[in-house]
Amino acid sequence: MNEYWIVKERKTGRVIAHCGDINDAIMLVSFDSDNRTYSRNRVLLDQVIDVTSITDKQLLGQQGLPAAQDLYISEGQGEAVVV
């Protein structure tokens, strides 16, 4: 479980800071105690499940395609392109 403290303005609810230590939150509130407040926020960490799988290292679209063929046009057999 992770916990941290949030310092907010009382009237607007604007977050001033997220503090990892309660002493830091108390110090920030003490600078302007009439307009600031702090609260604790806890985050429960879920269980981590590792999943492994073994698949073919090819892209899905590449499976089942024929092998690539080398195409070569020798010099002088192509047509000129006029721009």
For each residue, the residues with C-beta under 8 A, 3 or more apart:
1: 42 43 44 45
2: 42 43 45
3: 40 41 42 43
4: 18 19 20 40 41
5: 18 19 20 21 22 24 25 38 39 40 41
6: 15 17 18 19 25 38 39 40 41
7: 15 16 17 18 19 25 28 29 36 37 38
8: 13 14 15 16 36 37 38 39
9: 12 13 14 16 35 36
10: 34 35 36 37
11: 35
12: 9
13: 8 9
14: 8 9
15: 6 7 8 18
16: 7 8 9 28 36
17: 6 7 24 25 28
18: 4 5 6 7 15
19: 4 5 6 7 22 24 25 28 38
20: 4 5 24
21: 5 24 25
22: 5 19 25 26 38 40
23: 26 27
24: 5 17 19 20 21 27 28
25: 5 6 7 17 19 21 22 28 29 38
26: 22 23 29 30 38
27: 23 24 30 31
28: 7 16 17 19 24 25 31 36 38
29: 7 25 26 32 33 36 37 38
30: 26 27 33
31: 27 28 36
32: 29 35 36
33: 29 30 36
34: 10
35: 9 10 11 32
36: 7 8 9 10 16 28 29 31 32 33
37: 7 8 10 29
38: 5 6 7 8 19 22 25 26 28 29
39: 5 6 8
40: 3 4 5 6 22
41: 3 4 5 6
42: 1 2 3
43: 1 2 3
44: 1
45: 1 2
46:
47:
48:
49:
50:
51:
52:
53:
54:
55:
56: 63
57:
58: 62 63
59: 62 63
60: 63
61: 65
62: 58 59 65
63: 56 58 59 60
64:
65: 61 62
66:
67:
68:
69:
70:
71:
72:
73: 77 78
74: 77
75:
76:
77: 73 74
78: 73
79:
80:
81:
82:
83:
